[in-house]
Structures are given as C-alpha cells and as structure tokens.
Amino acid sequence: MSSSSLPTPSTASAVTPRLNTIPGRVIVVMPAYNASATVARTVQDIPPGSVDEVILVDDCSRDDTVAVAQALGLTVVRHEKNLGYGGNQKTCYQLALERGAEYVVMVHPDYQYDSRVIPAAIDFLKLGICDMVLGSRIRTRREALQGGMPIYKYISNRILTLIENIALGQNLGDFHSGFRAYRREVLETVPWQSNSNDFVFDSQFLAQAVYFGFKLGDIPVPVRYFDEASSINFRRSCIYGLATLRVLMQYWLRILGLTRNKLFNRQPAK
C-alpha cells in the first residue's frame, strides 16, 4: 500500500505526517476490528508518559470501535473497506513511519496482551540488545492454559514455534504474538508491503527480519483469553499453520539461492 492510498486520520488533533525520524519518538499502533469492548482497557494500561502517540486503524468494524477510540483521544484511521489483519498492519506501520516514529509498538486492542510492558520492550530496543521484541504468552504450560488459551492453540503454537525456531535459528518463546516492538530501521528494511493481507503477514515479517540479520528477542506477557478477545477459529488456525510452513520453505529456498522471492528483497532506499 502506498502512502498516497492511506486513509486520513480522523482526529482533530492529527498533525501533518512527518517524513523524518524524531529522536526517541514512540508510537503505538493498534490494528483494530470490533474492539469497542476492550480498547479502553488496553489504552488505559499504557504507562503514562511512555509513548508519544497511539494510532488505531479500524478495519471496518461493525461496532463502536471508532467512536470509543476517538473519545480516548487516539489518532484514528478507518479503512473504507476491510483489508484483513495484514492489510491493517501495513496502514499502521506506514502511518507510524510518516509521523516520525523511532520506535513502533504494535499491540492488539483486544486486551489479550498487557500494554504495561511497553516501556520494557522499548528499553531493549534503546539499549541495542534487540531490534525487534515480541511478547511471549507462554512462560509455562500451566500459566498458558490457566490463562484461557485453548488446548489446540497451545499445542499448535508449541509445534509451530519449535519448527520456526529451528528453521530460522532463533530461540523465541512465542512466534505468534500480537505484541511486537520495532526499531525504525526494521520497518524501513523489511519489505512488509509485499506481505499477505491475511494473518500469515506476521510469519512473513519474522522470516524477513531474520533474513536481514536483525536481532529478535521476547519478554513475558500474561495470557488473557476471554469472550471479547479476538481469536481465529480452528479452520483458520490450520490454514495459518500451513501458510507459515510455506513461509519457512520460501525462506530456505532464498537462503540456498534457488529462488528470488520478492518477500526477501530489501526495501528500496528513499
């Protein structure tokens, strides 16, 4: 998605997009769909003074997500048509870069992830320990299951994460987290605009980040599964799992020089 096709922020306080990095600027982005019941709790848990702006991108919700977000004083953008989870993230990251973010944190506004840990994630980035930090929901099996994670999701998460760690040479606890923090350089290098508009966007992004040599790490976040928290069903989970395995195959074909898949072409210099 090009910047020219992006929706216009709907808050009166929205400022003119900035093209240059603003030192230390932290922007939280929230890809939202039917999050009216949870977005306030997610935002209210962000430690005061830890972020400079929160951008919520609504993907044609059927509830009052936009109205609630505007009442909270967020910068709100609404898609004219549903673009999917990956398409939503593309808008989020493009806006964050245009508005001068040096650090970008993606948090699902469904309250499944604890936004209180945002400062900790940013500290890892500022110290240069990591270029990208994920929130891991699985510290122990008991904690994950007692937090409400369905057993089939736990098992599939463990299997996929193990395969991904081996294939990508990493040691992450949860490859499928909806809490992710980035240094600006990651978003300026990884060709995420070429990724899927569906859920496999996340798997593609991680494989790309590894391919370009960025340092990945994770921090523990509490597990929160409840009725209002967003979640894909069993069928979509299976499709997502197979798509993730395909991404790993594409990664290795590129590593071995057998293909020139555009997923692993560095973004052109601006």
Protein Blocks (a to p, Z undefined) as FASTA:
>chain_A
ZZklpccdfbfkbccddfbdcehiacdddddehillmmmmmmmmpcghkafbdcdddehi
abfklmmmmmnopacdddfbdebjklmmmmmmmmmmmnopabdcdddfkhpacfklmmmm
mmmmmnomambdcddfblbfklmmmnopafklmmmmmmmmmmmmmmnopacfblkbcbdc
ddfklmmmmcfklpcfbfklmmmmmmmmmmnopacddddddddddfklgcddfklmmmmm
mmmmmmmmmmmmmmnopaccfklgccddZZ
